[in-house]
Amino acid sequence: MTLEILEKDNQITGVLDGRLDTAASQQFSIDMEPLMNNADKHIVLDCNKLSFISSSGLRLFLSLRKATIAKGGDITITGVSPDVKQVFAITGFYSLFNFK
């Protein structure tokens, strides 16, 4: 699992690639610190290359959502595959995020 962070104007984009499973979530929590530090901005999570997300990964997305709410930013999730979208739907997380 890799996370590439791109910054342009007042938007931060996190490009996720691979499987965000329990094993990868510990490193992802470290890698996403720049996103947490910029939670006052518009954050886009580009999930075109995200092939799987576990409950640990969902927890990290939720932590980022809480940080953006607290700091006045927002999150948009793009490029989610049907399988990953189903995980969001089953867990009730789909309604918590803006998907495009």
Biopython code that builds the backbone (N, CA, C, O; Angstrom):
import numpy as np
from Bio.PDB.StructureBuilder import StructureBuilder

atoms = [
    (1, "MET", "N", (0.849, -1.174, 0.000)),
    (1, "MET", "CA", (0.000, 0.000, 0.000)),
    (1, "MET", "C", (0.889, 1.229, 0.000)),
    (1, "MET", "O", (1.789, 1.359, 0.830)),
    (2, "THR", "N", (0.633, 2.128, -0.934)),
    (2, "THR", "CA", (1.376, 3.377, -0.962)),
    (2, "THR", "C", (0.401, 4.545, -0.952)),
    (2, "THR", "O", (-0.744, 4.430, -1.389)),
    (3, "LEU", "N", (0.881, 5.658, -0.448)),
    (3, "LEU", "CA", (0.123, 6.897, -0.433)),
    (3, "LEU", "C", (1.028, 8.000, -0.957)),
    (3, "LEU", "O", (2.056, 8.319, -0.360)),
    (4, "GLU", "N", (0.626, 8.574, -2.084)),
    (4, "GLU", "CA", (1.357, 9.706, -2.647)),
    (4, "GLU", "C", (0.518, 10.947, -2.378)),
    (4, "GLU", "O", (-0.683, 10.962, -2.648)),
    (5, "ILE", "N", (1.152, 11.987, -1.845)),
    (5, "ILE", "CA", (0.433, 13.210, -1.510)),
    (5, "ILE", "C", (0.849, 14.316, -2.474)),
    (5, "ILE", "O", (2.033, 14.610, -2.642)),
    (6, "LEU", "N", (-0.153, 14.918, -3.099)),
    (6, "LEU", "CA", (0.047, 16.005, -4.044)),
    (6, "LEU", "C", (-0.655, 17.244, -3.498)),
    (6, "LEU", "O", (-1.761, 17.158, -2.963)),
    (7, "GLU", "N", (-0.007, 18.388, -3.636)),
    (7, "GLU", "CA", (-0.574, 19.627, -3.113)),
    (7, "GLU", "C", (-0.673, 20.657, -4.224)),
    (7, "GLU", "O", (0.297, 20.912, -4.938)),
    (8, "LYS", "N", (-1.859, 21.250, -4.364)),
    (8, "LYS", "CA", (-2.071, 22.288, -5.365)),
    (8, "LYS", "C", (-3.117, 23.257, -4.835)),
    (8, "LYS", "O", (-4.223, 22.866, -4.462)),
    (9, "ASP", "N", (-2.738, 24.539, -4.810)),
    (9, "ASP", "CA", (-3.609, 25.592, -4.305)),
    (9, "ASP", "C", (-4.066, 25.230, -2.882)),
    (9, "ASP", "O", (-3.239, 25.000, -2.000)),
    (10, "ASN", "N", (-5.362, 25.184, -2.674)),
    (10, "ASN", "CA", (-5.880, 24.881, -1.335)),
    (10, "ASN", "C", (-6.403, 23.446, -1.271)),
    (10, "ASN", "O", (-7.274, 23.138, -0.457)),
    (11, "GLN", "N", (-5.876, 22.572, -2.124)),
    (11, "GLN", "CA", (-6.328, 21.191, -2.168)),
    (11, "GLN", "C", (-5.153, 20.243, -1.984)),
    (11, "GLN", "O", (-4.082, 20.432, -2.562)),
    (12, "ILE", "N", (-5.374, 19.230, -1.175)),
    (12, "ILE", "CA", (-4.399, 18.168, -0.948)),
    (12, "ILE", "C", (-5.010, 16.881, -1.496)),
    (12, "ILE", "O", (-6.140, 16.531, -1.153)),
    (13, "THR", "N", (-4.270, 16.182, -2.340)),
    (13, "THR", "CA", (-4.755, 14.918, -2.885)),
    (13, "THR", "C", (-3.874, 13.785, -2.385)),
    (13, "THR", "O", (-2.649, 13.831, -2.497)),
    (14, "GLY", "N", (-4.512, 12.783, -1.840)),
    (14, "GLY", "CA", (-3.826, 11.562, -1.428)),
    (14, "GLY", "C", (-4.171, 10.467, -2.417)),
    (14, "GLY", "O", (-5.337, 10.092, -2.542)),
    (15, "VAL", "N", (-3.174, 9.947, -3.123)),
    (15, "VAL", "CA", (-3.383, 8.901, -4.116)),
    (15, "VAL", "C", (-3.018, 7.566, -3.471)),
    (15, "VAL", "O", (-1.853, 7.307, -3.169)),
    (16, "LEU", "N", (-4.026, 6.729, -3.265)),
    (16, "LEU", "CA", (-3.831, 5.435, -2.616)),
    (16, "LEU", "C", (-3.644, 4.353, -3.669)),
    (16, "LEU", "O", (-4.337, 4.340, -4.686)),
    (17, "ASP", "N", (-2.712, 3.452, -3.423)),
    (17, "ASP", "CA", (-2.422, 2.385, -4.376)),
    (17, "ASP", "C", (-2.176, 1.093, -3.604)),
    (17, "ASP", "O", (-1.262, 1.014, -2.783)),
    (18, "GLY", "N", (-3.002, 0.080, -3.874)),
    (18, "GLY", "CA", (-2.800, -1.215, -3.234)),
    (18, "GLY", "C", (-3.944, -1.592, -2.308)),
    (18, "GLY", "O", (-5.087, -1.177, -2.496)),
    (19, "ARG", "N", (-3.604, -2.391, -1.303)),
    (19, "ARG", "CA", (-4.577, -2.903, -0.337)),
    (19, "ARG", "C", (-4.387, -2.204, 1.000)),
    (19, "ARG", "O", (-3.309, -2.263, 1.591)),
    (20, "LEU", "N", (-5.430, -1.547, 1.472)),
    (20, "LEU", "CA", (-5.375, -0.922, 2.795)),
    (20, "LEU", "C", (-5.988, -1.907, 3.788)),
    (20, "LEU", "O", (-7.123, -1.751, 4.239)),
    (21, "ASP", "N", (-5.193, -2.924, 4.109)),
    (21, "ASP", "CA", (-5.632, -3.952, 5.042)),
    (21, "ASP", "C", (-5.025, -3.687, 6.415)),
    (21, "ASP", "O", (-4.358, -2.673, 6.618)),
    (22, "THR", "N", (-5.254, -4.583, 7.338)),
    (22, "THR", "CA", (-4.774, -4.402, 8.702)),
    (22, "THR", "C", (-3.259, -4.263, 8.745)),
    (22, "THR", "O", (-2.737, -3.439, 9.496)),
    (23, "ALA", "N", (-2.555, -5.046, 7.960)),
    (23, "ALA", "CA", (-1.090, -4.988, 7.949)),
    (23, "ALA", "C", (-0.588, -3.643, 7.437)),
    (23, "ALA", "O", (0.404, -3.120, 7.945)),
    (24, "ALA", "N", (-1.255, -3.083, 6.445)),
    (24, "ALA", "CA", (-0.815, -1.815, 5.844)),
    (24, "ALA", "C", (-1.296, -0.595, 6.621)),
    (24, "ALA", "O", (-0.762, 0.499, 6.438)),
    (25, "SER", "N", (-2.283, -0.761, 7.474)),
    (25, "SER", "CA", (-2.885, 0.405, 8.132)),
    (25, "SER", "C", (-1.930, 1.109, 9.092)),
    (25, "SER", "O", (-2.019, 2.326, 9.256)),
    (26, "GLN", "N", (-1.032, 0.386, 9.720)),
    (26, "GLN", "CA", (-0.089, 1.031, 10.637)),
    (26, "GLN", "C", (0.821, 2.010, 9.879)),
    (26, "GLN", "O", (1.019, 3.141, 10.322)),
    (27, "GLN", "N", (1.364, 1.582, 8.755)),
    (27, "GLN", "CA", (2.205, 2.472, 7.959)),
    (27, "GLN", "C", (1.376, 3.593, 7.335)),
    (27, "GLN", "O", (1.835, 4.731, 7.247)),
    (28, "PHE", "N", (0.156, 3.273, 6.904)),
    (28, "PHE", "CA", (-0.717, 4.286, 6.314)),
    (28, "PHE", "C", (-1.016, 5.394, 7.323)),
    (28, "PHE", "O", (-1.081, 6.565, 6.951)),
    (29, "SER", "N", (-1.196, 5.036, 8.587)),
    (29, "SER", "CA", (-1.474, 6.060, 9.608)),
    (29, "SER", "C", (-0.306, 7.027, 9.744)),
    (29, "SER", "O", (-0.513, 8.203, 10.043)),
    (30, "ILE", "N", (0.897, 6.559, 9.533)),
    (30, "ILE", "CA", (2.083, 7.425, 9.550)),
    (30, "ILE", "C", (2.139, 8.248, 8.262)),
    (30, "ILE", "O", (2.397, 9.451, 8.291)),
    (31, "ASP", "N", (1.894, 7.584, 7.141)),
    (31, "ASP", "CA", (1.969, 8.250, 5.831)),
    (31, "ASP", "C", (0.912, 9.335, 5.665)),
    (31, "ASP", "O", (1.118, 10.282, 4.907)),
    (32, "MET", "N", (-0.216, 9.211, 6.362)),
    (32, "MET", "CA", (-1.292, 10.177, 6.192)),
    (32, "MET", "C", (-1.161, 11.408, 7.093)),
    (32, "MET", "O", (-2.044, 12.266, 7.092)),
    (33, "GLU", "N", (-0.076, 11.505, 7.859)),
    (33, "GLU", "CA", (0.126, 12.674, 8.726)),
    (33, "GLU", "C", (0.044, 13.999, 7.968)),
    (33, "GLU", "O", (-0.557, 14.944, 8.480)),
    (34, "PRO", "N", (0.627, 14.108, 6.763)),
    (34, "PRO", "CA", (0.473, 15.372, 6.027)),
    (34, "PRO", "C", (-0.990, 15.713, 5.734)),
    (34, "PRO", "O", (-1.361, 16.886, 5.698)),
    (35, "LEU", "N", (-1.814, 14.695, 5.526)),
    (35, "LEU", "CA", (-3.241, 14.945, 5.325)),
    (35, "LEU", "C", (-3.869, 15.456, 6.613)),
    (35, "LEU", "O", (-4.647, 16.410, 6.592)),
    (36, "MET", "N", (-3.539, 14.833, 7.718)),
    (36, "MET", "CA", (-4.063, 15.264, 9.019)),
    (36, "MET", "C", (-3.622, 16.693, 9.333)),
    (36, "MET", "O", (-4.395, 17.483, 9.876)),
    (37, "ASN", "N", (-2.381, 17.018, 8.989)),
    (37, "ASN", "CA", (-1.855, 18.358, 9.251)),
    (37, "ASN", "C", (-2.506, 19.422, 8.383)),
    (37, "ASN", "O", (-2.445, 20.608, 8.706)),
    (38, "ASN", "N", (-3.124, 19.014, 7.290)),
    (38, "ASN", "CA", (-3.797, 19.939, 6.372)),
    (38, "ASN", "C", (-5.308, 19.730, 6.375)),
    (38, "ASN", "O", (-5.973, 19.967, 5.366)),
    (39, "ALA", "N", (-5.839, 19.296, 7.484)),
    (39, "ALA", "CA", (-7.266, 18.993, 7.588)),
    (39, "ALA", "C", (-8.148, 20.227, 7.462)),
    (39, "ALA", "O", (-9.370, 20.103, 7.379)),
    (40, "ASP", "N", (-7.554, 21.409, 7.448)),
    (40, "ASP", "CA", (-8.322, 22.640, 7.261)),
    (40, "ASP", "C", (-8.565, 22.931, 5.777)),
    (40, "ASP", "O", (-9.224, 23.915, 5.443)),
    (41, "LYS", "N", (-8.045, 22.096, 4.897)),
    (41, "LYS", "CA", (-8.166, 22.292, 3.452)),
    (41, "LYS", "C", (-9.113, 21.244, 2.857)),
    (41, "LYS", "O", (-9.633, 20.369, 3.550)),
    (42, "HIS", "N", (-9.310, 21.374, 1.553)),
    (42, "HIS", "CA", (-10.082, 20.358, 0.841)),
    (42, "HIS", "C", (-9.147, 19.191, 0.531)),
    (42, "HIS", "O", (-8.118, 19.368, -0.121)),
    (43, "ILE", "N", (-9.506, 18.012, 0.996)),
    (43, "ILE", "CA", (-8.700, 16.808, 0.788)),
    (43, "ILE", "C", (-9.442, 15.883, -0.168)),
    (43, "ILE", "O", (-10.624, 15.591, 0.016)),
    (44, "VAL", "N", (-8.731, 15.433, -1.184)),
    (44, "VAL", "CA", (-9.270, 14.446, -2.115)),
    (44, "VAL", "C", (-8.504, 13.153, -1.897)),
    (44, "VAL", "O", (-7.273, 13.136, -1.934)),
    (45, "LEU", "N", (-9.233, 12.080, -1.669)),
    (45, "LEU", "CA", (-8.622, 10.757, -1.582)),
    (45, "LEU", "C", (-8.910, 10.044, -2.893)),
    (45, "LEU", "O", (-10.041, 9.632, -3.153)),
    (46, "ASP", "N", (-7.882, 9.902, -3.714)),
    (46, "ASP", "CA", (-7.990, 9.265, -5.018)),
    (46, "ASP", "C", (-7.804, 7.765, -4.825)),
    (46, "ASP", "O", (-6.700, 7.292, -4.556)),
    (47, "CYS", "N", (-8.898, 7.029, -4.966)),
    (47, "CYS", "CA", (-8.882, 5.592, -4.692)),
    (47, "CYS", "C", (-8.968, 4.744, -5.965)),
    (47, "CYS", "O", (-9.369, 3.582, -5.911)),
    (48, "ASN", "N", (-8.594, 5.320, -7.099)),
    (48, "ASN", "CA", (-8.633, 4.579, -8.359)),
    (48, "ASN", "C", (-7.805, 3.297, -8.298)),
    (48, "ASN", "O", (-8.153, 2.305, -8.939)),
    (49, "LYS", "N", (-6.721, 3.309, -7.541)),
    (49, "LYS", "CA", (-5.840, 2.141, -7.470)),
    (49, "LYS", "C", (-5.950, 1.405, -6.137)),
    (49, "LYS", "O", (-5.150, 0.515, -5.850)),
    (50, "LEU", "N", (-6.938, 1.774, -5.324)),
    (50, "LEU", "CA", (-7.171, 1.080, -4.050)),
    (50, "LEU", "C", (-7.985, -0.173, -4.337)),
    (50, "LEU", "O", (-9.125, -0.082, -4.793)),
    (51, "SER", "N", (-7.411, -1.337, -4.075)),
    (51, "SER", "CA", (-8.083, -2.585, -4.422)),
    (51, "SER", "C", (-8.861, -3.195, -3.265)),
    (51, "SER", "O", (-9.703, -4.066, -3.485)),
    (52, "PHE", "N", (-8.596, -2.753, -2.023)),
    (52, "PHE", "CA", (-9.247, -3.348, -0.851)),
    (52, "PHE", "C", (-9.111, -2.388, 0.312)),
    (52, "PHE", "O", (-8.107, -1.685, 0.427)),
    (53, "ILE", "N", (-10.118, -2.354, 1.181)),
    (53, "ILE", "CA", (-10.024, -1.598, 2.424)),
    (53, "ILE", "C", (-10.622, -2.444, 3.545)),
    (53, "ILE", "O", (-11.711, -2.999, 3.402)),
    (54, "SER", "N", (-9.905, -2.537, 4.652)),
    (54, "SER", "CA", (-10.366, -3.296, 5.810)),
    (54, "SER", "C", (-10.983, -2.345, 6.826)),
    (54, "SER", "O", (-11.011, -1.131, 6.621)),
    (55, "SER", "N", (-11.471, -2.903, 7.910)),
    (55, "SER", "CA", (-12.034, -2.067, 8.979)),
    (55, "SER", "C", (-10.971, -1.141, 9.567)),
    (55, "SER", "O", (-11.288, -0.036, 10.008)),
    (56, "SER", "N", (-9.728, -1.577, 9.577)),
    (56, "SER", "CA", (-8.634, -0.719, 10.054)),
    (56, "SER", "C", (-8.451, 0.484, 9.133)),
    (56, "SER", "O", (-8.209, 1.597, 9.598)),
    (57, "GLY", "N", (-8.565, 0.259, 7.845)),
    (57, "GLY", "CA", (-8.476, 1.351, 6.883)),
    (57, "GLY", "C", (-9.648, 2.305, 7.009)),
    (57, "GLY", "O", (-9.476, 3.522, 6.940)),
    (58, "LEU", "N", (-10.835, 1.759, 7.192)),
    (58, "LEU", "CA", (-12.015, 2.602, 7.389)),
    (58, "LEU", "C", (-11.854, 3.484, 8.626)),
    (58, "LEU", "O", (-12.244, 4.651, 8.622)),
    (59, "ARG", "N", (-11.284, 2.920, 9.670)),
    (59, "ARG", "CA", (-11.058, 3.682, 10.903)),
    (59, "ARG", "C", (-10.149, 4.877, 10.638)),
    (59, "ARG", "O", (-10.367, 5.957, 11.186)),
    (60, "LEU", "N", (-9.140, 4.690, 9.809)),
    (60, "LEU", "CA", (-8.227, 5.788, 9.481)),
    (60, "LEU", "C", (-8.924, 6.856, 8.629)),
    (60, "LEU", "O", (-8.689, 8.050, 8.816)),
    (61, "PHE", "N", (-9.769, 6.432, 7.708)),
    (61, "PHE", "CA", (-10.559, 7.401, 6.938)),
    (61, "PHE", "C", (-11.454, 8.203, 7.884)),
    (61, "PHE", "O", (-11.595, 9.417, 7.733)),
    (62, "LEU", "N", (-12.054, 7.520, 8.856)),
    (62, "LEU", "CA", (-12.925, 8.191, 9.818)),
    (62, "LEU", "C", (-12.135, 9.181, 10.682)),
    (62, "LEU", "O", (-12.634, 10.263, 10.994)),
    (63, "SER", "N", (-10.927, 8.825, 11.063)),
    (63, "SER", "CA", (-10.070, 9.737, 11.836)),
    (63, "SER", "C", (-9.773, 10.998, 11.032)),
    (63, "SER", "O", (-9.785, 12.104, 11.572)),
    (64, "LEU", "N", (-9.507, 10.828, 9.748)),
    (64, "LEU", "CA", (-9.253, 11.981, 8.886)),
    (64, "LEU", "C", (-10.513, 12.829, 8.745)),
    (64, "LEU", "O", (-10.434, 14.058, 8.736)),
    (65, "ARG", "N", (-11.656, 12.194, 8.636)),
    (65, "ARG", "CA", (-12.924, 12.923, 8.543)),
    (65, "ARG", "C", (-13.149, 13.761, 9.802)),
    (65, "ARG", "O", (-13.538, 14.925, 9.713)),
    (66, "LYS", "N", (-12.910, 13.176, 10.960)),
    (66, "LYS", "CA", (-13.080, 13.907, 12.216)),
    (66, "LYS", "C", (-12.150, 15.111, 12.288)),
    (66, "LYS", "O", (-12.539, 16.177, 12.766)),
    (67, "ALA", "N", (-10.926, 14.939, 11.813)),
    (67, "ALA", "CA", (-9.960, 16.046, 11.819)),
    (67, "ALA", "C", (-10.418, 17.168, 10.887)),
    (67, "ALA", "O", (-10.281, 18.343, 11.228)),
    (68, "THR", "N", (-10.954, 16.823, 9.726)),
    (68, "THR", "CA", (-11.402, 17.866, 8.803)),
    (68, "THR", "C", (-12.615, 18.602, 9.354)),
    (68, "THR", "O", (-12.737, 19.814, 9.176)),
    (69, "ILE", "N", (-13.496, 17.896, 10.010)),
    (69, "ILE", "CA", (-14.655, 18.553, 10.622)),
    (69, "ILE", "C", (-14.190, 19.530, 11.692)),
    (69, "ILE", "O", (-14.679, 20.657, 11.762)),
    (70, "ALA", "N", (-13.255, 19.105, 12.517)),
    (70, "ALA", "CA", (-12.755, 19.953, 13.603)),
    (70, "ALA", "C", (-12.023, 21.193, 13.096)),
    (70, "ALA", "O", (-12.061, 22.249, 13.726)),
    (71, "LYS", "N", (-11.353, 21.050, 11.941)),
    (71, "LYS", "CA", (-10.532, 22.161, 11.436)),
    (71, "LYS", "C", (-11.188, 22.933, 10.290)),
    (71, "LYS", "O", (-10.593, 23.873, 9.762)),
    (72, "GLY", "N", (-12.402, 22.549, 9.899)),
    (72, "GLY", "CA", (-13.112, 23.285, 8.861)),
    (72, "GLY", "C", (-12.801, 22.877, 7.440)),
    (72, "GLY", "O", (-13.150, 23.599, 6.506)),
    (73, "GLY", "N", (-12.161, 21.754, 7.251)),
    (73, "GLY", "CA", (-11.880, 21.254, 5.906)),
    (73, "GLY", "C", (-12.955, 20.286, 5.460)),
    (73, "GLY", "O", (-13.999, 20.170, 6.103)),
    (74, "ASP", "N", (-12.709, 19.596, 4.372)),
    (74, "ASP", "CA", (-13.630, 18.572, 3.911)),
    (74, "ASP", "C", (-12.890, 17.527, 3.085)),
    (74, "ASP", "O", (-11.745, 17.724, 2.678)),
    (75, "ILE", "N", (-13.571, 16.416, 2.850)),
    (75, "ILE", "CA", (-12.974, 15.289, 2.124)),
    (75, "ILE", "C", (-13.895, 14.880, 0.987)),
    (75, "ILE", "O", (-15.114, 14.819, 1.145)),
    (76, "THR", "N", (-13.294, 14.602, -0.159)),
    (76, "THR", "CA", (-13.981, 13.973, -1.276)),
    (76, "THR", "C", (-13.201, 12.710, -1.628)),
    (76, "THR", "O", (-11.975, 12.729, -1.730)),
    (77, "ILE", "N", (-13.932, 11.619, -1.810)),
    (77, "ILE", "CA", (-13.314, 10.349, -2.192)),
    (77, "ILE", "C", (-13.675, 10.077, -3.645)),
    (77, "ILE", "O", (-14.852, 10.075, -4.008)),
    (78, "THR", "N", (-12.661, 9.845, -4.477)),
    (78, "THR", "CA", (-12.893, 9.619, -5.898)),
    (78, "THR", "C", (-12.377, 8.248, -6.329)),
    (78, "THR", "O", (-11.502, 7.665, -5.689)),
    (79, "GLY", "N", (-12.937, 7.753, -7.424)),
    (79, "GLY", "CA", (-12.416, 6.550, -8.068)),
    (79, "GLY", "C", (-12.570, 5.269, -7.284)),
    (79, "GLY", "O", (-11.742, 4.367, -7.417)),
    (80, "VAL", "N", (-13.600, 5.161, -6.475)),
    (80, "VAL", "CA", (-13.779, 3.965, -5.653)),
    (80, "VAL", "C", (-14.369, 2.833, -6.502)),
    (80, "VAL", "O", (-15.363, 3.020, -7.203)),
    (81, "SER", "N", (-13.745, 1.673, -6.426)),
    (81, "SER", "CA", (-14.249, 0.505, -7.149)),
    (81, "SER", "C", (-15.549, 0.026, -6.505)),
    (81, "SER", "O", (-15.820, 0.342, -5.346)),
    (82, "PRO", "N", (-16.349, -0.729, -7.244)),
    (82, "PRO", "CA", (-17.590, -1.262, -6.663)),
    (82, "PRO", "C", (-17.353, -2.102, -5.404)),
    (82, "PRO", "O", (-18.146, -2.040, -4.465)),
    (83, "ASP", "N", (-16.276, -2.882, -5.374)),
    (83, "ASP", "CA", (-15.993, -3.717, -4.200)),
    (83, "ASP", "C", (-15.678, -2.871, -2.971)),
    (83, "ASP", "O", (-16.163, -3.152, -1.874)),
    (84, "VAL", "N", (-14.867, -1.836, -3.158)),
    (84, "VAL", "CA", (-14.516, -0.963, -2.037)),
    (84, "VAL", "C", (-15.746, -0.156, -1.615)),
    (84, "VAL", "O", (-15.980, 0.044, -0.423)),
    (85, "LYS", "N", (-16.520, 0.301, -2.580)),
    (85, "LYS", "CA", (-17.733, 1.063, -2.274)),
    (85, "LYS", "C", (-18.695, 0.207, -1.454)),
    (85, "LYS", "O", (-19.372, 0.713, -0.559)),
    (86, "GLN", "N", (-18.755, -1.083, -1.760)),
    (86, "GLN", "CA", (-19.636, -1.989, -1.024)),
    (86, "GLN", "C", (-19.225, -2.082, 0.447)),
    (86, "GLN", "O", (-20.087, -2.173, 1.321)),
    (87, "VAL", "N", (-17.930, -2.059, 0.728)),
    (87, "VAL", "CA", (-17.454, -2.097, 2.111)),
    (87, "VAL", "C", (-17.936, -0.842, 2.852)),
    (87, "VAL", "O", (-18.380, -0.923, 3.997)),
    (88, "PHE", "N", (-17.846, 0.314, 2.188)),
    (88, "PHE", "CA", (-18.341, 1.545, 2.790)),
    (88, "PHE", "C", (-19.846, 1.453, 3.059)),
    (88, "PHE", "O", (-20.323, 1.890, 4.106)),
    (89, "ALA", "N", (-20.581, 0.889, 2.114)),
    (89, "ALA", "CA", (-22.031, 0.790, 2.246)),
    (89, "ALA", "C", (-22.435, -0.167, 3.361)),
    (89, "ALA", "O", (-23.305, 0.153, 4.171)),
    (90, "ILE", "N", (-21.813, -1.328, 3.404)),
    (90, "ILE", "CA", (-22.163, -2.343, 4.403)),
    (90, "ILE", "C", (-21.906, -1.844, 5.825)),
    (90, "ILE", "O", (-22.671, -2.136, 6.744)),
    (91, "THR", "N", (-20.828, -1.093, 5.993)),
    (91, "THR", "CA", (-20.459, -0.614, 7.324)),
    (91, "THR", "C", (-21.190, 0.667, 7.723)),
    (91, "THR", "O", (-21.086, 1.110, 8.867)),
    (92, "GLY", "N", (-21.927, 1.262, 6.790)),
    (92, "GLY", "CA", (-22.623, 2.505, 7.086)),
    (92, "GLY", "C", (-21.756, 3.740, 6.919)),
    (92, "GLY", "O", (-22.195, 4.847, 7.232)),
    (93, "PHE", "N", (-20.543, 3.575, 6.436)),
    (93, "PHE", "CA", (-19.629, 4.705, 6.260)),
    (93, "PHE", "C", (-19.915, 5.490, 4.980)),
    (93, "PHE", "O", (-19.448, 6.619, 4.830)),
    (94, "TYR", "N", (-20.678, 4.900, 4.060)),
    (94, "TYR", "CA", (-20.923, 5.559, 2.776)),
    (94, "TYR", "C", (-21.568, 6.930, 2.959)),
    (94, "TYR", "O", (-21.231, 7.876, 2.248)),
    (95, "SER", "N", (-22.480, 7.036, 3.896)),
    (95, "SER", "CA", (-23.188, 8.292, 4.116)),
    (95, "SER", "C", (-22.330, 9.349, 4.816)),
    (95, "SER", "O", (-22.724, 10.513, 4.886)),
    (96, "LEU", "N", (-21.176, 8.961, 5.328)),
    (96, "LEU", "CA", (-20.310, 9.891, 6.055)),
    (96, "LEU", "C", (-19.361, 10.664, 5.152)),
    (96, "LEU", "O", (-18.765, 11.655, 5.576)),
    (97, "PHE", "N", (-19.218, 10.216, 3.907)),
    (97, "PHE", "CA", (-18.242, 10.805, 3.001)),
    (97, "PHE", "C", (-18.904, 11.268, 1.709)),
    (97, "PHE", "O", (-19.970, 10.785, 1.325)),
    (98, "ASN", "N", (-18.248, 12.211, 1.053)),
    (98, "ASN", "CA", (-18.673, 12.700, -0.250)),
    (98, "ASN", "C", (-17.903, 11.900, -1.309)),
    (98, "ASN", "O", (-16.678, 11.988, -1.385)),
    (99, "PHE", "N", (-18.622, 11.123, -2.122)),
    (99, "PHE", "CA", (-18.006, 10.313, -3.171)),
    (99, "PHE", "C", (-18.260, 10.945, -4.534)),
    (99, "PHE", "O", (-19.357, 11.432, -4.806)),
    (100, "LYS", "N", (-17.242, 10.935, -5.384)),
    (100, "LYS", "CA", (-17.394, 11.385, -6.771)),
    (100, "LYS", "C", (-16.777, 10.362, -7.691)),
    (100, "LYS", "O", (-16.792, 10.538, -8.909)),
]
sb = StructureBuilder()
sb.init_structure("model")
sb.init_model(0)
sb.init_chain("A")
sb.init_seg("    ")
for serial, (resi, resn, name, xyz) in enumerate(atoms, 1):
    if name == "N":
        sb.init_residue(resn, " ", resi, " ")
    sb.init_atom(name, np.array(xyz, "f"), 0.0, 1.0, " ", f" {name:<3s}", serial, name[0])
structure = sb.get_structure()
